[in-house]
Amino acid sequence: MTGIGAYKQRMVAAEQALQGRATEMPISNRHHVHGRPLKTGAEDGLEVAQFGMGCFWGVERLFWQMDGVITTASGYAGGFTPNPTYEEVCTGETGHLEVVRVVFDPKIISYAQLLKAFWESHNPTQGMRQGNDLGTQYRSAIHATTEAQFEAAKASAVAYTNALADHSVRDGMTTEIVYPAPTFYYAEEMHQQYLSKNPDGYCGLKGTGVSCPITY
């Protein structure tokens, strides 16, 4: 995935975005790692979180390994094109970024713990890129699904900005923090739990090395 859409560093205007389609992406709805449904929602005390941290392959693996995470799915959000394909997102003409949808049990893992993993596992100062992955689809984002998540995400951004400054990382924070979360479109089956299916596949996750000082 490295370098795909390297020239797509500017958000497309809504009126210029690809048309898309009304049909949802067909997927098996079975998590490759543990077999639970991908389309589980905020029910029975569960919560849903949504994060963009660059290439979604490594991001999804980061979260599915955490105790208290019920299921994960890779997809697209934050753009204009309904039900986009991966190829369309890669053109930069849909406005979407690659995101991971995380369903978690707050009795086991807190949203703050997810935020800590988010901040520490990528570089939130790089704009329309993440490392060597260039393009609007790789931008950093937190899509909050509740007001409480939104407030927690904003507070964590302030805390992490200060932590970066304390470690002489002066580049400005470029993470988008959005509430309510934009529509999530499931990615193609091949992208779901990609690094479980392809253990030696590409993972672009790389943090700044700075810890996020938020409490659980």
VEXSE-269897 format. One record per residue: residue in one letter; x, y, z of N, C-alpha, C in turn. Coordinates in Angstrom, 1 decimal. Example, Ala and Ser with C-alpha at 12.3 -4.5 7.8 and 13.67 -1.06 7.14 Angstrom:
VEXSE-269897
[r 'A', [13.2, -5.7, 7.8], [12.3, -4.5, 7.8], [13.2, -3.3, 7.8]]
[r 'S', [12.8, -2.2, 7.1], [13.7, -1.1, 7.1], [12.9, 0.0, 7.9]]
This chain:
VEXSE-269897
[r 'M', [0.8, -1.2, 0.0], [0.0, 0.0, 0.0], [0.8, 1.3, 0.0]]
[r 'T', [2.2, 1.1, 0.2], [3.0, 2.3, 0.3], [3.0, 3.1, -1.0]]
[r 'G', [2.8, 4.4, -0.8], [2.9, 5.3, -2.0], [1.7, 5.4, -2.8]]
[r 'I', [0.7, 4.6, -2.6], [-0.5, 4.7, -3.4], [-1.2, 6.0, -3.2]]
[r 'G', [-1.5, 6.7, -4.3], [-2.1, 8.0, -4.2], [-1.2, 9.1, -3.7]]
[r 'A', [0.2, 9.0, -4.0], [1.1, 9.9, -3.4], [0.9, 11.3, -3.8]]
[r 'Y', [0.2, 11.5, -5.0], [0.0, 12.9, -5.4], [-1.4, 13.4, -4.9]]
[r 'K', [-2.1, 12.7, -4.2], [-3.4, 13.1, -3.7], [-3.3, 13.6, -2.2]]
[r 'Q', [-2.8, 14.8, -2.1], [-2.6, 15.4, -0.8], [-3.6, 16.5, -0.5]]
[r 'R', [-4.6, 16.7, -1.3], [-5.6, 17.7, -1.1], [-7.0, 17.1, -1.1]]
[r 'M', [-7.9, 17.5, -0.1], [-9.2, 16.9, -0.1], [-10.0, 17.3, -1.3]]
[r 'V', [-10.7, 16.3, -1.9], [-11.6, 16.6, -3.0], [-12.8, 17.4, -2.5]]
[r 'A', [-13.3, 18.2, -3.4], [-14.6, 18.9, -3.1], [-15.8, 18.0, -3.2]]
[r 'A', [-16.8, 18.2, -2.4], [-17.9, 17.3, -2.4], [-18.5, 17.1, -3.8]]
[r 'E', [-18.6, 18.3, -4.5], [-19.3, 18.2, -5.8], [-18.4, 17.5, -6.9]]
[r 'Q', [-17.1, 17.3, -6.6], [-16.2, 16.6, -7.5], [-15.9, 15.2, -7.1]]
[r 'A', [-16.5, 14.7, -6.0], [-16.2, 13.4, -5.6], [-16.9, 12.3, -6.5]]
[r 'L', [-16.3, 11.1, -6.5], [-16.9, 10.1, -7.3], [-18.3, 9.7, -6.8]]
[r 'Q', [-19.1, 9.3, -7.7], [-20.6, 9.1, -7.5], [-20.8, 7.9, -6.5]]
[r 'G', [-20.1, 6.8, -6.6], [-20.3, 5.7, -5.7], [-21.5, 4.9, -6.1]]
[r 'R', [-22.1, 4.3, -5.1], [-23.2, 3.3, -5.4], [-24.1, 3.1, -4.2]]
[r 'A', [-25.3, 2.6, -4.4], [-26.2, 2.4, -3.3], [-26.0, 1.0, -2.6]]
[r 'T', [-25.3, 0.1, -3.3], [-25.1, -1.2, -2.8], [-24.0, -1.3, -1.8]]
[r 'E', [-24.2, -1.9, -0.7], [-23.1, -2.1, 0.3], [-22.1, -3.1, -0.1]]
[r 'M', [-20.9, -3.0, 0.4], [-19.9, -4.0, 0.1], [-20.3, -5.4, 0.7]]
[r 'P', [-20.3, -6.4, -0.1], [-20.6, -7.7, 0.4], [-19.4, -8.3, 1.2]]
[r 'I', [-19.7, -8.7, 2.5], [-18.6, -9.2, 3.3], [-19.2, -10.4, 4.0]]
[r 'S', [-18.3, -11.3, 4.6], [-18.8, -12.5, 5.2], [-19.4, -12.2, 6.6]]
[r 'N', [-19.1, -11.1, 7.2], [-19.5, -10.8, 8.6], [-19.0, -11.7, 9.6]]
[r 'R', [-17.9, -12.3, 9.4], [-17.2, -13.2, 10.3], [-15.8, -12.8, 10.5]]
[r 'H', [-15.4, -12.5, 11.8], [-14.0, -12.0, 12.0], [-13.1, -13.2, 11.9]]
[r 'H', [-12.0, -13.0, 11.1], [-11.1, -14.0, 10.8], [-10.3, -14.6, 12.0]]
[r 'V', [-10.2, -13.7, 13.0], [-9.4, -14.1, 14.2], [-10.2, -15.0, 15.2]]
[r 'H', [-11.4, -14.4, 15.5], [-12.2, -15.1, 16.6], [-13.6, -15.5, 16.2]]
[r 'G', [-14.0, -15.2, 15.0], [-15.2, -15.7, 14.4], [-16.4, -14.9, 14.8]]
[r 'R', [-16.3, -13.9, 15.6], [-17.5, -13.1, 16.0], [-17.9, -12.2, 14.8]]
[r 'P', [-19.2, -11.8, 14.8], [-19.7, -10.9, 13.7], [-18.9, -9.6, 13.6]]
[r 'L', [-18.7, -9.1, 12.4], [-18.1, -7.8, 12.2], [-19.1, -6.7, 12.5]]
[r 'K', [-20.3, -6.9, 12.3], [-21.3, -5.9, 12.3], [-22.1, -5.7, 13.6]]
[r 'T', [-21.4, -6.3, 14.7], [-22.0, -6.0, 16.0], [-22.0, -4.5, 16.3]]
[r 'G', [-23.0, -4.0, 17.0], [-23.1, -2.6, 17.3], [-23.1, -2.3, 18.8]]
[r 'A', [-23.5, -1.1, 19.1], [-23.5, -0.6, 20.5], [-24.8, -1.1, 21.1]]
[r 'E', [-24.7, -2.4, 21.6], [-25.8, -3.0, 22.2], [-25.3, -3.8, 23.4]]
[r 'D', [-26.2, -4.2, 24.3], [-25.8, -5.0, 25.5], [-24.7, -4.4, 26.2]]
[r 'G', [-24.6, -3.0, 26.3], [-23.6, -2.4, 27.1], [-22.3, -2.2, 26.3]]
[r 'L', [-22.2, -2.5, 25.1], [-21.0, -2.3, 24.3], [-21.0, -0.9, 23.7]]
[r 'E', [-19.8, -0.5, 23.3], [-19.6, 0.8, 22.7], [-18.9, 0.6, 21.3]]
[r 'V', [-19.0, 1.6, 20.5], [-18.3, 1.6, 19.2], [-17.4, 2.8, 19.1]]
[r 'A', [-16.2, 2.6, 18.7], [-15.2, 3.6, 18.4], [-14.7, 3.5, 17.0]]
[r 'Q', [-14.2, 4.6, 16.5], [-13.7, 4.6, 15.1], [-12.4, 5.5, 15.0]]
[r 'F', [-11.4, 4.9, 14.4], [-10.1, 5.5, 14.4], [-9.5, 5.4, 13.0]]
[r 'G', [-8.8, 6.5, 12.6], [-8.0, 6.5, 11.4], [-6.5, 6.8, 11.7]]
[r 'M', [-5.6, 5.9, 11.3], [-4.2, 6.0, 11.8], [-3.3, 5.7, 10.6]]
[r 'G', [-3.7, 5.8, 9.4], [-3.0, 5.4, 8.3], [-3.5, 4.1, 7.7]]
[r 'C', [-2.7, 3.2, 7.1], [-3.1, 2.0, 6.6], [-3.9, 1.2, 7.6]]
[r 'F', [-5.1, 0.8, 7.2], [-6.0, 0.1, 8.2], [-5.6, -1.3, 8.5]]
[r 'W', [-4.7, -1.9, 7.8], [-4.3, -3.3, 8.1], [-3.6, -3.4, 9.5]]
[r 'G', [-2.6, -2.6, 9.7], [-1.9, -2.7, 11.0], [-2.8, -2.1, 12.1]]
[r 'V', [-3.6, -1.1, 11.8], [-4.5, -0.5, 12.9], [-5.5, -1.5, 13.4]]
[r 'E', [-6.1, -2.3, 12.5], [-7.1, -3.3, 12.9], [-6.4, -4.3, 13.8]]
[r 'R', [-5.2, -4.8, 13.4], [-4.5, -5.8, 14.3], [-4.2, -5.2, 15.7]]
[r 'L', [-3.8, -3.9, 15.7], [-3.5, -3.3, 17.0], [-4.7, -3.5, 18.0]]
[r 'F', [-5.9, -3.2, 17.5], [-7.1, -3.2, 18.3], [-7.7, -4.6, 18.6]]
[r 'W', [-7.6, -5.5, 17.6], [-8.2, -6.8, 17.9], [-7.4, -7.6, 18.9]]
[r 'Q', [-6.2, -7.2, 19.2], [-5.4, -7.9, 20.1], [-5.6, -7.4, 21.6]]
[r 'M', [-6.4, -6.3, 21.7], [-6.6, -5.8, 23.1], [-7.8, -6.4, 23.8]]
[r 'D', [-7.5, -6.8, 25.1], [-8.6, -7.4, 25.9], [-9.7, -6.4, 26.0]]
[r 'G', [-10.9, -6.9, 25.9], [-12.1, -6.1, 26.0], [-12.6, -5.6, 24.6]]
[r 'V', [-11.8, -5.8, 23.6], [-12.3, -5.4, 22.2], [-13.1, -6.7, 21.7]]
[r 'I', [-14.3, -6.4, 21.4], [-15.2, -7.5, 21.0], [-15.0, -7.9, 19.5]]
[r 'T', [-14.9, -6.9, 18.6], [-14.7, -7.1, 17.2], [-14.2, -5.9, 16.6]]
[r 'T', [-13.6, -6.0, 15.4], [-13.0, -4.9, 14.6], [-13.4, -5.1, 13.2]]
[r 'A', [-13.3, -4.0, 12.4], [-13.6, -4.1, 11.0], [-12.8, -2.9, 10.3]]
[r 'S', [-12.3, -3.2, 9.1], [-11.7, -2.1, 8.3], [-12.7, -1.5, 7.4]]
[r 'G', [-12.5, -0.2, 7.2], [-13.5, 0.4, 6.3], [-13.1, 1.8, 5.9]]
[r 'Y', [-14.0, 2.6, 5.4], [-13.8, 3.9, 4.8], [-14.8, 4.9, 5.5]]
[r 'A', [-14.4, 6.1, 5.8], [-15.3, 7.1, 6.4], [-14.7, 8.5, 6.2]]
[r 'G', [-15.5, 9.5, 6.4], [-15.1, 10.8, 6.4], [-15.0, 11.5, 5.0]]
[r 'G', [-15.6, 10.8, 4.0], [-15.7, 11.4, 2.7], [-17.1, 11.6, 2.2]]
[r 'F', [-17.2, 11.5, 0.9], [-18.5, 11.9, 0.2], [-19.1, 10.8, -0.6]]
[r 'T', [-18.3, 9.8, -1.1], [-18.8, 8.8, -2.0], [-19.4, 7.7, -1.2]]
[r 'P', [-20.7, 7.3, -1.5], [-21.3, 6.2, -0.8], [-20.8, 4.9, -1.3]]
[r 'N', [-20.5, 4.0, -0.3], [-20.1, 2.6, -0.6], [-18.9, 2.6, -1.6]]
[r 'P', [-17.8, 3.2, -1.2], [-16.7, 3.3, -2.2], [-15.9, 2.0, -2.2]]
[r 'T', [-15.2, 1.8, -3.3], [-14.3, 0.6, -3.3], [-12.9, 1.1, -2.9]]
[r 'Y', [-12.0, 0.1, -2.6], [-10.6, 0.5, -2.2], [-10.0, 1.3, -3.4]]
[r 'E', [-10.2, 0.8, -4.6], [-9.5, 1.5, -5.7], [-10.0, 2.9, -5.8]]
[r 'E', [-11.3, 3.2, -5.6], [-11.8, 4.5, -5.6], [-11.2, 5.4, -4.5]]
[r 'V', [-11.1, 4.8, -3.3], [-10.5, 5.6, -2.2], [-9.1, 6.0, -2.5]]
[r 'C', [-8.4, 5.1, -3.1], [-7.0, 5.3, -3.4], [-6.7, 6.4, -4.4]]
[r 'T', [-7.8, 6.8, -5.2], [-7.6, 7.9, -6.1], [-7.6, 9.2, -5.4]]
[r 'G', [-8.1, 9.3, -4.2], [-8.2, 10.5, -3.5], [-9.5, 11.3, -3.9]]
[r 'E', [-10.3, 10.7, -4.7], [-11.5, 11.4, -5.2], [-12.8, 11.0, -4.5]]
[r 'T', [-12.7, 10.3, -3.4], [-13.9, 10.0, -2.6], [-13.9, 10.9, -1.3]]
[r 'G', [-12.7, 11.3, -0.9], [-12.6, 12.1, 0.4], [-12.5, 11.2, 1.6]]
[r 'H', [-12.6, 9.9, 1.5], [-12.6, 9.0, 2.6], [-11.1, 8.8, 3.1]]
[r 'L', [-11.1, 8.4, 4.4], [-9.8, 7.9, 4.9], [-10.0, 6.4, 5.3]]
[r 'E', [-9.0, 5.7, 5.5], [-9.0, 4.3, 5.9], [-9.2, 4.4, 7.5]]
[r 'V', [-10.2, 3.7, 7.9], [-10.5, 3.7, 9.4], [-10.8, 2.3, 9.9]]
[r 'V', [-10.7, 2.1, 11.2], [-11.1, 0.8, 11.8], [-12.2, 1.1, 12.8]]
[r 'R', [-13.2, 0.3, 12.7], [-14.3, 0.3, 13.6], [-14.1, -0.7, 14.7]]
[r 'V', [-14.1, -0.2, 16.0], [-13.8, -1.0, 17.1], [-15.0, -1.1, 18.0]]
[r 'V', [-15.5, -2.3, 18.3], [-16.6, -2.5, 19.2], [-16.0, -3.1, 20.5]]
[r 'F', [-16.2, -2.4, 21.6], [-15.5, -2.8, 22.8], [-16.5, -2.8, 24.0]]
[r 'D', [-16.1, -3.5, 25.1], [-16.8, -3.6, 26.3], [-16.2, -2.7, 27.3]]
[r 'P', [-16.9, -1.6, 27.6], [-16.3, -0.6, 28.6], [-16.1, -1.1, 30.0]]
[r 'K', [-16.7, -2.3, 30.3], [-16.5, -2.9, 31.6], [-15.1, -3.6, 31.7]]
[r 'I', [-14.5, -3.8, 30.5], [-13.2, -4.5, 30.4], [-12.1, -3.6, 30.0]]
[r 'I', [-12.4, -2.7, 29.0], [-11.4, -1.8, 28.5], [-12.1, -0.4, 28.4]]
[r 'S', [-11.4, 0.6, 28.8], [-12.0, 1.9, 28.7], [-11.7, 2.6, 27.4]]
[r 'Y', [-12.5, 3.6, 27.1], [-12.2, 4.4, 25.9], [-10.9, 5.1, 26.0]]
[r 'A', [-10.5, 5.5, 27.2], [-9.2, 6.2, 27.4], [-8.1, 5.2, 27.0]]
[r 'Q', [-8.2, 3.9, 27.3], [-7.1, 3.0, 26.9], [-7.0, 2.9, 25.3]]
[r 'L', [-8.2, 3.0, 24.7], [-8.2, 3.0, 23.2], [-7.5, 4.2, 22.7]]
[r 'L', [-7.8, 5.4, 23.3], [-7.2, 6.6, 22.9], [-5.7, 6.6, 23.1]]
[r 'K', [-5.3, 6.0, 24.2], [-3.8, 6.0, 24.5], [-3.1, 5.1, 23.4]]
[r 'A', [-3.7, 4.0, 23.0], [-3.2, 3.2, 21.9], [-3.2, 4.0, 20.6]]
[r 'F', [-4.2, 4.7, 20.4], [-4.3, 5.5, 19.2], [-3.2, 6.5, 19.1]]
[r 'W', [-3.0, 7.3, 20.1], [-2.0, 8.4, 20.1], [-0.5, 7.8, 20.0]]
[r 'E', [-0.3, 6.7, 20.7], [1.1, 6.2, 20.8], [1.5, 5.3, 19.6]]
[r 'S', [0.5, 4.9, 18.7], [0.8, 4.0, 17.7], [0.9, 4.6, 16.3]]
[r 'H', [0.8, 5.9, 16.2], [1.0, 6.5, 14.9], [1.5, 8.0, 15.1]]
[r 'N', [1.8, 8.7, 14.1], [2.2, 10.1, 14.2], [1.1, 11.0, 13.8]]
[r 'P', [0.5, 11.7, 14.8], [-0.7, 12.5, 14.5], [-0.4, 13.9, 14.0]]
[r 'T', [0.9, 14.1, 13.5], [1.3, 15.5, 13.1], [1.6, 15.5, 11.6]]
[r 'Q', [1.3, 14.5, 10.8], [1.8, 14.4, 9.5], [0.8, 14.8, 8.4]]
[r 'G', [-0.4, 15.3, 8.7], [-1.3, 15.7, 7.7], [-1.8, 14.6, 6.9]]
[r 'M', [-1.7, 14.7, 5.5], [-2.3, 13.8, 4.6], [-1.3, 12.7, 4.3]]
[r 'R', [-0.8, 12.0, 5.4], [0.2, 11.0, 5.2], [0.3, 10.2, 6.5]]
[r 'Q', [1.0, 9.1, 6.4], [1.5, 8.4, 7.6], [2.7, 7.6, 7.2]]
[r 'G', [3.9, 8.2, 7.6], [5.1, 7.6, 7.1], [5.3, 7.7, 5.6]]
[r 'N', [5.6, 6.6, 5.0], [5.7, 6.6, 3.5], [4.4, 6.5, 2.8]]
[r 'D', [3.3, 6.3, 3.5], [2.0, 6.2, 2.9], [1.5, 7.6, 2.7]]
[r 'L', [1.3, 8.1, 1.5], [0.9, 9.4, 1.2], [-0.5, 9.5, 0.6]]
[r 'G', [-1.3, 10.5, 1.0], [-2.6, 10.6, 0.4], [-3.6, 10.9, 1.5]]
[r 'T', [-4.7, 11.5, 1.1], [-5.8, 11.9, 2.0], [-6.4, 10.7, 2.8]]
[r 'Q', [-6.3, 9.5, 2.2], [-6.8, 8.3, 2.9], [-6.1, 7.9, 4.1]]
[r 'Y', [-4.9, 8.5, 4.3], [-4.0, 8.1, 5.4], [-4.0, 9.2, 6.6]]
[r 'R', [-4.9, 10.1, 6.5], [-4.9, 11.1, 7.6], [-5.3, 10.6, 8.9]]
[r 'S', [-5.0, 11.3, 10.0], [-5.3, 10.9, 11.3], [-6.6, 11.4, 11.7]]
[r 'A', [-7.4, 10.5, 12.4], [-8.8, 10.9, 12.8], [-9.3, 10.1, 13.9]]
[r 'I', [-10.1, 10.8, 14.8], [-10.9, 10.1, 15.8], [-12.4, 10.5, 15.4]]
[r 'H', [-13.2, 9.4, 15.2], [-14.6, 9.6, 14.9], [-15.4, 9.2, 16.2]]
[r 'A', [-15.8, 10.1, 17.0], [-16.5, 9.8, 18.2], [-18.0, 9.4, 17.9]]
[r 'T', [-18.5, 8.4, 18.7], [-19.9, 8.0, 18.5], [-20.8, 8.4, 19.6]]
[r 'T', [-20.2, 9.1, 20.6], [-21.0, 9.6, 21.7], [-20.4, 11.0, 22.1]]
[r 'E', [-21.1, 11.8, 22.8], [-20.6, 13.1, 23.3], [-19.5, 12.8, 24.3]]
[r 'A', [-19.6, 11.8, 25.1], [-18.6, 11.5, 26.1], [-17.3, 11.1, 25.4]]
[r 'Q', [-17.3, 10.4, 24.3], [-16.1, 10.0, 23.6], [-15.5, 11.3, 23.0]]
[r 'F', [-16.4, 12.2, 22.5], [-15.9, 13.4, 21.8], [-15.2, 14.3, 22.8]]
[r 'E', [-15.7, 14.4, 24.0], [-15.0, 15.3, 25.0], [-13.7, 14.6, 25.5]]
[r 'A', [-13.7, 13.3, 25.6], [-12.5, 12.6, 26.0], [-11.5, 12.7, 24.9]]
[r 'A', [-11.9, 12.6, 23.7], [-10.9, 12.6, 22.6], [-10.3, 14.0, 22.5]]
[r 'K', [-11.1, 15.1, 22.7], [-10.5, 16.4, 22.7], [-9.5, 16.6, 23.8]]
[r 'A', [-9.9, 16.2, 25.0], [-9.0, 16.3, 26.1], [-7.7, 15.6, 25.9]]
[r 'S', [-7.8, 14.4, 25.4], [-6.6, 13.6, 25.1], [-5.7, 14.2, 24.1]]
[r 'A', [-6.3, 14.9, 23.1], [-5.5, 15.6, 22.1], [-4.7, 16.7, 22.7]]
[r 'V', [-5.3, 17.4, 23.7], [-4.5, 18.5, 24.4], [-3.4, 17.9, 25.2]]
[r 'A', [-3.7, 16.8, 25.9], [-2.7, 16.2, 26.7], [-1.5, 15.7, 25.8]]
[r 'Y', [-1.8, 15.1, 24.7], [-0.8, 14.5, 23.8], [0.0, 15.6, 23.1]]
[r 'T', [-0.7, 16.7, 22.8], [0.0, 17.8, 22.2], [1.1, 18.4, 23.1]]
[r 'N', [0.7, 18.5, 24.4], [1.6, 19.0, 25.4], [2.8, 18.0, 25.6]]
[r 'A', [2.4, 16.7, 25.6], [3.5, 15.7, 25.8], [4.5, 15.7, 24.6]]
[r 'L', [4.0, 15.9, 23.4], [4.9, 16.0, 22.2], [5.8, 17.3, 22.4]]
[r 'A', [5.2, 18.4, 22.8], [6.0, 19.6, 23.0], [7.1, 19.4, 24.0]]
[r 'D', [6.7, 18.7, 25.1], [7.7, 18.4, 26.1], [8.9, 17.6, 25.6]]
[r 'H', [8.6, 16.8, 24.5], [9.7, 16.0, 23.9], [10.2, 16.7, 22.6]]
[r 'S', [10.0, 18.0, 22.5], [10.5, 18.8, 21.4], [10.0, 18.3, 20.1]]
[r 'V', [8.8, 17.8, 20.1], [8.1, 17.5, 18.8], [7.2, 18.7, 18.6]]
[r 'R', [7.6, 19.6, 17.7], [6.9, 20.9, 17.6], [5.9, 20.9, 16.4]]
[r 'D', [5.9, 19.9, 15.6], [4.9, 19.9, 14.5], [3.5, 19.9, 15.0]]
[r 'G', [2.6, 20.7, 14.3], [1.3, 20.8, 14.8], [0.4, 19.5, 14.7]]
[r 'M', [-0.5, 19.4, 15.6], [-1.4, 18.2, 15.6], [-2.4, 18.4, 14.4]]
[r 'T', [-2.5, 17.3, 13.6], [-3.4, 17.4, 12.4], [-4.6, 16.4, 12.5]]
[r 'T', [-4.7, 15.8, 13.7], [-5.8, 14.8, 13.8], [-7.2, 15.4, 13.8]]
[r 'E', [-8.1, 14.9, 13.0], [-9.5, 15.3, 12.9], [-10.2, 14.6, 14.1]]
[r 'I', [-10.9, 15.4, 14.9], [-11.8, 14.8, 15.9], [-13.2, 15.2, 15.6]]
[r 'V', [-14.0, 14.2, 15.2], [-15.3, 14.5, 14.6], [-16.4, 13.8, 15.5]]
[r 'Y', [-17.5, 14.6, 15.7], [-18.7, 14.0, 16.3], [-19.9, 14.7, 15.7]]
[r 'P', [-21.0, 13.9, 15.3], [-21.0, 12.5, 15.4], [-20.1, 11.8, 14.3]]
[r 'A', [-19.8, 10.6, 14.6], [-18.9, 9.8, 13.6], [-19.6, 9.8, 12.2]]
[r 'P', [-18.8, 10.0, 11.2], [-19.4, 9.9, 9.8], [-19.7, 8.4, 9.5]]
[r 'T', [-20.5, 8.3, 8.5], [-20.9, 6.9, 8.1], [-19.7, 6.0, 7.8]]
[r 'F', [-19.7, 4.8, 8.3], [-18.7, 3.8, 8.1], [-19.1, 2.9, 7.0]]
[r 'Y', [-18.2, 2.7, 6.0], [-18.5, 1.8, 4.9], [-17.5, 0.6, 5.0]]
[r 'Y', [-18.0, -0.6, 5.1], [-17.1, -1.7, 5.3], [-16.2, -1.9, 4.0]]
[r 'A', [-14.9, -2.2, 4.3], [-14.0, -2.4, 3.2], [-14.2, -3.9, 2.6]]
[r 'E', [-13.6, -4.1, 1.5], [-13.7, -5.4, 0.9], [-13.3, -6.6, 1.8]]
[r 'E', [-13.8, -7.8, 1.5], [-13.4, -8.9, 2.4], [-11.9, -9.1, 2.5]]
[r 'M', [-11.2, -8.9, 1.5], [-9.7, -9.1, 1.5], [-9.0, -8.2, 2.5]]
[r 'H', [-9.6, -7.1, 2.8], [-9.0, -6.1, 3.7], [-9.4, -6.4, 5.2]]
[r 'Q', [-10.4, -7.2, 5.4], [-10.9, -7.5, 6.8], [-9.9, -8.4, 7.5]]
[r 'Q', [-9.3, -8.0, 8.6], [-8.3, -8.7, 9.3], [-7.2, -9.2, 8.4]]
[r 'Y', [-6.7, -8.3, 7.6], [-5.7, -8.6, 6.6], [-4.5, -9.3, 7.1]]
[r 'L', [-4.0, -8.8, 8.2], [-2.7, -9.3, 8.8], [-2.9, -10.6, 9.5]]
[r 'S', [-4.1, -11.0, 9.8], [-4.4, -12.4, 10.2], [-4.3, -13.4, 9.0]]
[r 'K', [-4.8, -12.9, 7.9], [-4.8, -13.8, 6.7], [-3.4, -13.8, 6.1]]
[r 'N', [-2.7, -12.7, 6.3], [-1.4, -12.5, 5.6], [-0.4, -12.0, 6.7]]
[r 'P', [0.1, -12.9, 7.6], [0.9, -12.5, 8.7], [2.1, -11.7, 8.4]]
[r 'D', [2.7, -11.9, 7.2], [3.9, -11.2, 6.8], [3.6, -10.0, 5.9]]
[r 'G', [2.3, -9.6, 5.9], [1.9, -8.4, 5.1], [2.4, -7.1, 5.7]]
[r 'Y', [2.1, -6.1, 4.9], [2.6, -4.7, 5.3], [1.9, -4.1, 6.5]]
[r 'C', [2.7, -3.6, 7.4], [2.1, -2.8, 8.5], [2.9, -1.5, 8.6]]
[r 'G', [2.2, -0.4, 8.5], [2.8, 0.9, 8.5], [2.8, 1.6, 9.8]]
[r 'L', [2.3, 1.0, 10.9], [2.2, 1.6, 12.2], [3.6, 2.0, 12.7]]
[r 'K', [3.7, 3.3, 13.1], [4.9, 3.7, 13.7], [4.6, 5.0, 14.5]]
[r 'G', [4.8, 4.9, 15.8], [4.5, 6.0, 16.7], [5.6, 7.0, 16.8]]
[r 'T', [5.5, 8.0, 17.6], [6.5, 9.0, 17.8], [7.5, 8.6, 18.9]]
[r 'G', [7.1, 7.6, 19.7], [7.9, 7.3, 20.8], [7.6, 8.0, 22.1]]
[r 'V', [6.6, 8.9, 22.0], [6.2, 9.7, 23.1], [4.9, 9.1, 23.8]]
[r 'S', [4.9, 8.9, 25.1], [3.8, 8.3, 25.8], [2.7, 9.3, 25.9]]
[r 'C', [1.5, 8.8, 25.9], [0.3, 9.7, 26.1], [-0.1, 9.7, 27.6]]
[r 'P', [-0.1, 10.8, 28.2], [-0.3, 10.9, 29.7], [-1.8, 11.0, 30.0]]
[r 'I', [-2.6, 10.0, 29.6], [-4.0, 10.1, 30.0], [-4.2, 8.9, 31.0]]
[r 'T', [-5.2, 9.1, 31.9], [-5.5, 8.0, 32.8], [-6.7, 7.2, 32.4]]
[r 'Y', [-6.8, 6.0, 32.9], [-7.9, 5.1, 32.5], [-9.2, 5.4, 33.3]]
